[in-house]
Amino acid sequence: MRISLPPALARVAFPGLAGAIALALYLLTISPSIGVLHDTVDSAELVVIASKLGIAHPPGSALWVPLGWGALQLLTFVEEPALRTNLLSAALMGAAVTALAVATQRWRPGTPPWAAALAGLLGGLAPIVWSEAIVTEVLALQALLAALALVLVIDASAGRSWTAFALVLGLLSWNHPTGLALAVPLAVAALVRARPRRREWPRVAAVFLAPAVYTFAYLLLRADAPIAWGATGTPAGAWAHLSGSAYQHATDLSLENLRGGIPASLRLAILQVPPPLWPLLPVGAMALAQLRPLLSVALGVTAALLVVFVAAYRATGHEDYLATVVFIEAMLAAWGVEALCGWLTARLRDRSMRFALALCAAGLVAFWATFVGARVTLRDDTRLLNEARATLAAAPPDGTLDVGGDFETFPLWYAQAMLGVRSDVTIRSTRQVPTLRGGVQVR
């Protein structure tokens, strides 16, 4: 496939185009308010937490909360507060798509720009990833950090850019603990290939630990925020919150659970890629293994760790942690498509046949995007907000609403704290979550 743009410009333009296309599709399907993501309503909680610079449920989201607060303050021309932070998710995921396309080029330098763009689109338009891009969630930030780590590991394994790589790994690890599944294998693979120079070690160590220091400091200093989960005012309390000890009961590593959970997780991961590309995944994997065997092992370890974690973690929304696996699949699929196209074009001498092949491939991508978009769209979906408004409207003056799970609690938080609906009502949960009155925690 010939590229009319100069090679250097094409290497920049195609990843940017992939990110722009993904962002446009996210904006077409974005939730106009609080929305549901894989049977969770954390979006409602996170908007309220961000507005107060508070502490979210474990691990606290200390890196994301200031970004959410900034979106709420800067995008005041958007009337609905949740839509402001939804737009933040879309922008972060659009940037992740671009970064993934760049990573695809860097891992295999001979990758054509169109194949790199395809990898970005396959990753960004996968059902799990697309769903994370259209609601308020910390996972869009996690996706961007994962993609940046994939970009920078190539330089680090060659002895360059270790400071930037270490900073991204630190952010990835402390934004959410599942980031360790990618950060550790990549770091080990890079260190085996090329360690930082001796004089660089202090700087590399400092930037890697900086996100950890910031996260602990945030949890300690904001323990008395208007809305704060847990007792993070002590180092022990902050660590308990970060480690997610409250969710240990939701993890089942028994062989009986894993026997059924691992195949289910693998099946879910494979379903994120268009079925016609499934046979091409091994082709892409072999192409990568020949060029970068050590880094290929690192990606395999990452995928295995995340598949096992999703299989063991029984809480709702656990499939969201497969997003990094989806990015890896997208790269492999794109390299497989590149190999297939090379094989076909060598046998199709007629330019019209090549054009028809390219048109057919573009049509398949468009069909996949349409299919997934119809499944994940939250456009015009205000059901959660409408239900919360109705519930608060029916409460007695200065009354108390005893609520149970997240679906009952968090939308009420949002309606009261962000929209000022019935600030006289106290929202008290039967679970161990903050009790709110007028958008402020009742202590």
N, C-alpha and C positions, 0 to 999 in steps of 0.2 A: 504493500500500500504506500503510495507516494504522498509526501507531505509538501505542499506548495510553499509553506512558510520556511524561512531559514531555520536550520536545526536548532540553534540556540534559542530563538524566539518560540519555536514550537514546544521546546521542553518547558518553557514557562507558561505559554498560553494554554496548552491542553489541560494541565492540572488546574489552572485558574478557571477554565471553562467548566470543568467537571464540578468544581465547588460552586460556581454560579448556578449551574443547572440544578444541583441538589438544593441549594438555598431557595431557588424559585419554587421548587416543588414543595419544600417545607412550608413556605409562606402560603401556598395555595391550600394546604391541608392543616394549618396550625390551629390549635385550640384557641378560641376567643376568650377563654377564661380558665378556671381551674378544670383539669381533666383527669381522666383515668389512664394510667399506664400499666398494662399487664396486671390488672386487678389490684392496683395500689393507687392511693390518692395522696401520695407524698407531695405532689405539686402544691396542694392547698396549704400544707404545713410549711413548706419551704418559703413560699411567698411571705407568709406572716413572720417567720423567723428572720428572713432577710430584712424586712422593714424595721425590725427592732434591733438588728445586729445581735441576734440571740444565738442560742446553741440548739441545733437540730438533734433529732434522734441519732443514736450512735451510728457512725463515729463522730458526729458533730458537724461535719461539713464546714470546717473553719476556713478552708480555702475558697469555697464557693460562695459563702454568705456575703462577704464584701462585694463580690462581683454582682450578686443579686441585688444588693442594696444600691450599688452604682446604677444598675439598669433602672431601678425604681425611681432614682433621683434624676437621671438624665433623660429618660423617655417620657417625660410628663405630658407630652403632646398626645400620648396614647392614653385614653381614658381608663381602660380596664387595667388595674395593677398587674394581674396575673399575665395578661398579654405582653406586658413589658418584659417580664422574666421568661416567658415563652419565646419571645424574639431573641433573647440572649442565648437560649438553647439552640435555636435555629442557626444563629450566627456562628456559635462555637462548633456546631456539627458541620456546617458548611466549610469552615476552616479545616476541620479534621479531614474532610473529603479531599481537599486540595493537598494537605500534607500526606495523606495516604498515596495519592497519585505520585507525588514527588518521591516518596519512599520506594515505590515500585520501580521507578527509573533508577534510583541510586543502588538498590539491591542487585539489579541486573542492568549495567550501564547500556547494553545494547537494546533495551526495551524501547520500542517505538512510542512516541508521545501518545498516539491514539490508544495503545494498550495500557499505558499508565492512567490515562483518563478513564478507561473502562474499569480498571481496578478501583479507582476512586468512586465511580458511580455504583459499581456492584456492592461496595462496602456501604456507601451512604444510603442506598435505596433498598437495602435489605430490610425486611419487616421489623426486626428488633431495633435496628439502628434508627430507621425512619421514625418509629414510634417515640424514641427518646429525644428526637429533634424537635418535636412539636408540642411538648409540654415542659413545665418547669421541672428540671431535674439536674442533679450534679453529674449525671452520667455523660452528658454532652461534653463537659469539661474533661472528664476522664478519657473520653474518646480522642479528643484533641491531643491530650498529653501522650496517650499511647501512640498516636500517629507520629508525633514529634520524636518520640523515643526511637521509632523505627527509622526515621530520617537520620537522626544523629548517630545511631550506633555504627553506621558505616564509617563515618569519620573517626569515631572513637576507636574502632578496631584497627584503624590505620595510624593511630597515635595522635590524632588531631581532635580539637574541639571537645576535650574531656571536661572542661568546666561547664559548658552548655549542656552536655550529655548528663553530667552528674546532677545538675540543677533540675532538669526535666525528670530524671529518675526519682529524685527526692519529692518533687511535686506529685508525680504519679503515685508514689507509695503512700503519701500522707493525705491525698485527696480521698482515697478509698483503699482499704487494705488489699483488695483484690488486685490492685496495681502491682503488688509484689510478684504476682505470677508472671508478669512480663518483665518487670525491672530486674529481678534477680538473674534469670537466665540470660538476658541481654548483657548485663554487667559482667557476669562470669565469662561469657563468650568473648566480649571485647577485651577483658583483662588478659585472657589467654593469648589473644592475638597481639596486643600492644598495650602495655601499661603506660600511664602518664609518666612524664619525666619527674625525677626526684623533687625538683623545686616546685612542681605543680601540685604535688600531693596535698599540701596544706590547703590550697585554694579549692581543689576538687572536693576534699573532705568537708570543708566549710560550707560550700554551696549545696552539697548533698544533705547536710544536716540542718541547713537553714529552715526548710519547710517544717521539719520536726519541731524545732525550737519555736517557730511562729505558732504552730498548731497548739502546742502545750500552753504557750503564753496566752493565746486567745481563749482557750477553755478556762484557764485559771482566772483571767481578768474579766471575762464576761459571764462568770458563774451567777452573778446577780442581775443579769440582763432582764428586761421586762418579761421575756419568754425564754426559758432555758430548761432543757431536759437535764436530768441527772444532777448529781452533786459533784460538780467539777471544780470546786473551790480548793481542793487539795491535790497534790500530785497523784496520790493513789486514786482519787475519784476521777481525775482527768484520764489516767491510764485505763481505768475500768471502762470509761465511756469510749475511748478510742479503740480499745480492743474488742468492743462489742460483746462484753461478757453477758449482757442481758439477753443476747440472742443465742447463747450456746445450746439452749434446749432445742433450737430449731435445726441443729446440725446433727445428722445421723450418718456416721461413718461405718455402720455395720455392714458386713458382707451381704446380708440379705437385702438391705436397701440399695447398695451400690450395684448389685446384679441387675436390678431393674432400672435404677436411676441412670447409670452410665449409658446404656443403649438409648434411653429416651433423650438424654442430653445430646448425644451424637446425632440422633435423628433430627432433633430440633435445629442443631447447628447446620446440618447439611441442607435443610429446607430453606435456609436463608439465601441460598444460591439458586438461580434458575435451573430447573432440572436438566435442560440440554447441556449444561456445563459440568454436570457431575462427573462424566468420564474424563474430563480434561483436568480435574484437580490433581490426579497422580502425575499427569504429564508436566504440569507446572511445578510440582514438588520435585520431580526428578531433575528438571532444568535448574532449579535453585540449588539442589544438593550437589550437583556437579561443580557449581561455581563457588558456593559458600557453604561447605559442609558443616562447619561449626555453628554458624548462625542458623542453619536449617535445623540443627538439633535443638537450639535454644527456642525456636518457634514451636517445635514439636513438644517440648517440655511445657511451654506456656499453654498450649492448647490442651494438653493432658491435664494439667493442674486445674484449669478453669472448668473443664468438662466434669472432673471429679467433684469440684466444689459445688457446681450447680446440681449435680446428682445428689450430693449430701445435704445441701441447704434446702430445707423444706418450706421456707417462708414464701409468701406470694411475691411475684416479681423476680424470682431467682434467675429467670432466663435472661434478664438484662445484662448479667455478668458474662454472657457469651459474646458481647459486642467485639471484644478484642479477637476472639476466635473468628468471627465473621470477617474482620479486616484481613486476617491471615489468609482465609479462604479466598477473599476477593483478589489478593495478589496472586495466589496460585492459579486461580481461574483465568485471570488476564494473561498470564504467561502461557497457560495451556491454549487459550484462544490464539495467541500470537503464533505458537508453534503450528496450530492447525491451519491458520491463514497462510503461513509460509509454505506449508505442504501443498495446499490447494492452489496458490498462485503460481507455484512452480509447474503445475500441470494445466493451468488455465491460461493459455497464451492470449486469448481474445480479451481485449480491454472491456468490452461490453459485459462479458461474463464476470470479470472482476468487479465491475461496478455493481452488477446485480447482486453479487455476493456481499459486497459492503452494504448495499441497501437493505438486504435481507437481515444482516446482522444488526443494523441500526433499528430496523423494525422490531426485532425480537427484544432489544433493550427497551424500546418505547412501550411495547406490550407489557413487559415485566413491570415497568414503572407504573403503568396504568393499573395493572392488577394489584400491585402492592398498595398504591395510593388509595384505591377504593376500599381496601381492607383496613388501613390504619387511620384514615382521615378523621379528624375531630372538628372539622369546619362546621360552624354553626351549632356545635354541641355545648349547650349551657345547662344540661340536666342537673349536674351537681349543684350549681349555683342556685338554680330555681328551687330545688328541694331544700337547700339550706335557708333560703329566704322564707319559704313557707313554714318551715319548722320554727324559726325564730319569731315569725309573725304570730304564731299560735301560742307562744309562751305567755304566761301571766306576767303582769308588771313586777319588776324586781324579782322574778322567779329564778329557779335553778333547773337546768336541763341535765338530767343524768343520762349520759350517753355511753355507748359501749366501744365498738371498734373504730378503726380509722375512718371508715366511710361515713360514720355518724359524726365523728368529732371534728376532723380537719376542715371540711367544708363550712361548718358552723364557725370555726375560728376565722376563716377567711372572710365570710360575710360580715362578721362582727368587727374584726380588727381592721380590715382593709376598706370596707364599704360603709361602716358605721351603722349597720343594721342592728337595732335593739341592743345598745351598749349597756342597758340596765340588767340584762340577763347574765347569769353565771353559768358557764359551760363546764360541767364536772364529769370527768370520765371515770368509768369503773376500772380502767387500766392505769398503769403507772405513767401517766402523761400529765403535763401541767394543766391546772384548772384555770380557766380564763374568765375574766369579767371585763367587758369593754375593751378587749384586746390586750389586757395586761394580766400577767400571771397572779393568781391569788395564792399567797404563801401562808 
